């Protein structure tokens, strides 16, 4: 099933879209539909694997993932009544 969406584009955006579509042998409508489909799949596909988050944050502490240290930190904090 598909739906119709009407867009109003500035002339320069339409011309750039038309030229890019023509270069790939598509109509502007087909090119925009393909572009939107690719972006939606790339940005909103689920489920996301945990691998994409590897290296996403750097604590600056090379020992931050040390389980013994984490346990000691938790024990110390819980001992403070938090």
N, C-alpha and C positions, 0 to 999 in steps of 0.2 A: 504494500500500500504506500502511496506517496501523497504528499500535500503540496499545494502551490503556495509560494511565498513571493510577494512582490517587494522589490527593493528599489529605493531611489538612490542612485549613486552620483557623485559629482562627475562632471564630464571627464576630467583627467583620470579618475579611477576607472570609469567605464572603458575609456580608450586603452588604458594599460591592460585591463582585463581582456578586452577584445583582441588586442595584439598577442597576448600570451596564449589565449585560447586558439587563435588562428594558427599560431606557430606549432601547436600540438594537435591540430586537426579537430578541434572541438568548437562547439558554440560557446559563447560567453556563459550562458546558463549552465551548460554541462561542466564547464571548467570551475565555476563557482560552487556548484553542487559537489563536485569531486573534492575541491579544496576544503569545504566545510566538513564533509564526511571524514576526510583524513584527519583534520584537526580534532574533531569530536572523538574519533577512535583513539587517537594518540593521547589526548588530555583527559578523557573521561571514561576510559575503558576500565572495567572492574572484572575480576578482582586484581588488585595490584600486588605484584610480588614484593617481598621484603627486600630483595636484592637492589631495587631501585633506590633504596634509602641508605645503602652502604656508603659510608664516607660523606654523608650529607651534613654531618656536624662534627666539628673538631673541638673537643673540650680544652685542648692545649696541654692536657695532662696525659702522658704516655701510659700511666698506670690507672686510668679511670675505669678500665674494664676488668681490673683485678678483683676477682670475687672475694678473696680474703679481706682486701682493703674495703670493699663495699660493705661487707658484713660488719667490719669493725666500725665504719662510719655510721651505719644504721644502729648498731648497739649503743654507740656513744650518744647519738641523737635521741633515741628512745629513752636512754637513761636520764636525759634532761627533762623528761616529761612532755615531750612534744606530741 
